Amino acid sequence: MVTEGVMTVVYTLDEGLIEFGTAIDDGNYTRATAFLGTLEMTPETEAMWKTLSKLALEARQLHTAERVNDAQSQPSTRTAEICVPLALYVNLNLMLGC
């Protein structure tokens, strides 16, 4: 409940979004992956999967990034969507000495 002036307004909290956000803020991408795995694929959850994939790659948690992409991809598209970008990402970082 929030008091706005003289009125009290009740807002429903999105516990799923809070759980996902907390896991992301904590850098616990495994927990975020496990949580998203319990949800149906909707435009909102698809956006969360994409965010998690990007963050896992940036954190060099390649195993998590691969699991995230597996969860949102069909096996037939997996090679094009994750294996090639991961190989390019790893090779680029090796060339740059990161």
N, C-alpha and C positions, 0 to 999 in steps of 0.2 A: 504494500500500500504506500502511496505517495500522497502527501498533502500538497495540493496546488492551490495556493490562496486559501479560500474558505472551503474548497472542495477536497474530498479525499477520493483518489482514483486508485483502482485496483488493476495492476498489470500482472499478466501471467508470464512467468519466467520460462525461457526455453532452456530446460535443464541440459538437453543434448548439446546445444551451442555452448553453454557454460562449461560442460565437461570437456568438449573438444578444445575450446579456447584455453582452458587451464592446462591441459596436456601440452598444447603448443607452447604456451608461455613458459612451462617448465622444461621445454626441450625434450619431453618424453614422447617421442614419435611412435614408439611401440605401443604405448597406451592409447594414443590417438588412433592408430591403425586398428587396434582391437575394438575400440568404441565404434568407429565408422563401419566396421565389419558387421555390426549388429543392426545397422540401419538399411532400409530399402533405398534403392538408387532413385533419387529425385534430383532436380536441378540444384537444390541447396546442398545435398550431400555430395553431388558430383563436384561442385565448387570446392567443398572442403577436401575431397580427395586430391584435387589438383593443387590446392594450397599445400597440403601435406607432402605431396610428391616433390614440389619445388623446394620446400624447406629441407626435406631429407637430402636432396641432392646438394643443396648449398652447404649442409652440415657434413657432407661426404659420408652419410649413412647410406651407402649404396645398396646394402641388403634390404633396408627398410624401403628405400625408394623403389626397388624392384618389386617388393611385396605389395606396395601401394599400387603400382601400375598393374600388377597382375590382378588385383581386386577390381580394377575398373576397366580392364581390357579383355577382349576375347582372346583365347589362345592363338588364333590365326593372325591377329594383328600385333601380338606381343613383340615379335622380332623388330618390326618397323618402329614401333612406338617407344620401346625402352632399350633394347640391346644396342641399337645403333647410336642413339643419343648418349647412352652411358659410355660406350666405347670412345666416342668423340670427346666427351667431357673428361674422361680419365686421361686420354692421350694429350689433350690440350693442357691439362694441369701438369702432366709429366714434362711437356715441352717448356712450360713456363717455370718449372721448378717449384711448383706449389706443393 
